[in-house]
């Protein structure tokens, strides 16, 4: 097994609980097969951890165990997956994130459970090598009837891996439907975004949606309409869902029909920017603005913050005085304090007085290790919107 040696010093975050080792922290970056098992040692040769490595990426190693006597074998992997599922046993839902990478000691792996379907994503070469053991754990040990591997994320591109979508076991349906806190939500299993459906906002919807459910509401970047459907469930009179994807809007309409709300929930296929230019200001009682990430790297921070500020300002103008808006960002490079600055500036640009009613983050099935603060990526604020001087 290849050993990686850290440079002298005690400031390396991996020595204090972080699972990553960066190439510039090593005495030498050895030539290894991507995803090969490695042992990491401090400069004094003391054991730090065992995991897998990559010779051509900024992150040279990701740790799976800090027990020197623990081999990374099939029993270890199957046990780690089972423990991760078990940590969510208290969640009162049938669909949740079952493995959240670093938060569950399995960096590079994501598993979302949708009732009897598991959608798995191996985002690194190391997890790609462990796929057979991971699959055995979910299929055999945990008894999930259907499994799909959706390995098409940006992380795989960085690791030189192809994007693939493969049936793992069982016969996953083309369109799955789940009970999402009392709302029936369908989504495309193979062709949908990420693992098919986003599971990081359900706690925010539980807490915030009633404030949004006025006579006329708007769900921007709606995807399949989760926020919009929950606004309808909370009593909204009219819900408009906007997304540029024809497939997403088709699912919005199907979901509206599935819940018996076709007369109240409509889908509009359009870019959000274009849509906002076509509707009058102050024409909605509640607006949800949950865009995709505008900041993919630190270099994009300044430009991305401007993009969020501009978007939020345009969205805020559409809220009637006394109404509410949900403003969200899934960019982990946008820290909470900078997000606060963006929201504040957006209010100024929109000439609206904002009052923060509630702050939220990612749902509890997306936990954040204290040693890995960058795992906290989601910001979601509920604000009341008033005109200046009121």
Protein Blocks (a to p, Z undefined) as FASTA:
>chain_A
ZZddddedjkbmklnopabdcfklpfbdcdddehiacddddfkopafbdcdddfkbfblb
dcfbfcfklccdfklmmmmmmmmmmmmmmpccfbdcfbgcjlnopghiacddehjaccdd
dfbfklmmmmmmmmmmmmmmnopabdcdddfbfklmmnopacddddfbhjddfbdcddee
hiacdddfklmghjhpacklmmmmmmmmmmmmcfbdcdehklnommmmmmmmnopabdcd
ddfbfklmmmmmmmmmmnopmmmmccddddfklmmmmpcehibfbdcdddddfbfbfklm
mmmmmmmmmmmmmmmmmpcghiacddddfbfklcfklmmmmmmmmmmmnopacddfbdcd
ddfklccdfklmmlpmbdcdddddddehZZ
